[in-house]
Amino acid sequence: MPNINYDYIENYLRKLKDIKDEKLRDMNDYAEKNHVPIIERESEEFINFLISMQKPKKILELGTAIGYSSISFAKRNKSIEKIDSVELKKEMAEIARKNISDIGLEKIIEVHESDAYDFLVDLDEKYDLIFIDAAKGQYEKYFDSALKNLKEEGIIICDNVLFKGMVAEDSLVKRRKITIVKRLRKFLKDISEDDRFISSVVPIGDGILLVRRKDEED
């Protein structure tokens, strides 16, 4: 389903990068047939490119679903030693664990069945990269809580921040999504105005927010 770009652009980009891995292809097909939201293909390629440059060893993912993103990241980036992935729904967590086991990545990817915020409250680990892809209306709360778990030179990536264009254009907003849209707009505005961070919203997939702390050279 198209998000914020024209259909012909998305179709062209997806043809450029077919899913070569059979297991990931099967997972993508399963997600489409069962209406499970997973990362957009263009976003997957973009984030894997960032990971290939940053070479993070430890990643925290909020929002596992069926495990597609974490499996893609781990398979394509040998720098990754550990991914902690948090999923609220028991059924999704169980499917993700099976997918991870089937592909032989259970020593790298661990799925934690928990509310994302509750998990963050007691978490004292530090991560090179934090990927937020859970409940969109809670992004600001997740971000604020996860900041303590981000290494000084780490990056936070938030997916779906333009929310099918609704965040950028009032005429697209569906009534039942008003609260989520308002919260995402506030979150993006707050981040863009916060002098502690360098941030960028990339209009790819469904919109990706990149954030890192400023350093002495910024």
HELIX and SHEET records of a PDB file:
HELIX    1   1 ASP A    7  LEU A   16  1                                  10    
HELIX    2   2 GLU A   22  ASN A   34  1                                  13    
HELIX    3   3 ARG A   41  GLN A   54  1                                  14    
HELIX    4   4 TYR A   68  ARG A   76  1                                   9    
HELIX    5   5 LYS A   90  ASP A  102  1                                  13    
HELIX    6   6 ALA A  116  VAL A  121  1                                   6    
HELIX    7   7 LYS A  136  GLN A  138  5                                   3    
HELIX    8   8 TYR A  139  ALA A  146  1                                   8    
HELIX    9   9 LEU A  147  ASN A  149  5                                   3    
HELIX   10  10 PHE A  163  GLY A  165  5                                   3    
HELIX   11  11 ASP A  170  LEU A  172  5                                   3    
HELIX   12  12 ARG A  175  LYS A  177  5                                   3    
HELIX   13  13 ILE A  178  GLU A  193  1                                  16    
SHEET    1   A 7 ILE A 109  GLU A 113  0                                        
SHEET    2   A 7 LYS A  82  GLU A  87  1                                        
SHEET    3   A 7 LYS A  58  LEU A  62  1                                        
SHEET    4   A 7 TYR A 127  ILE A 132  1                                        
SHEET    5   A 7 LEU A 150  ASP A 159  1                                        
SHEET    6   A 7 ILE A 208  ARG A 213 -1                                        
SHEET    7   A 7 PHE A 197  VAL A 202 -1                                        
END                                                                             
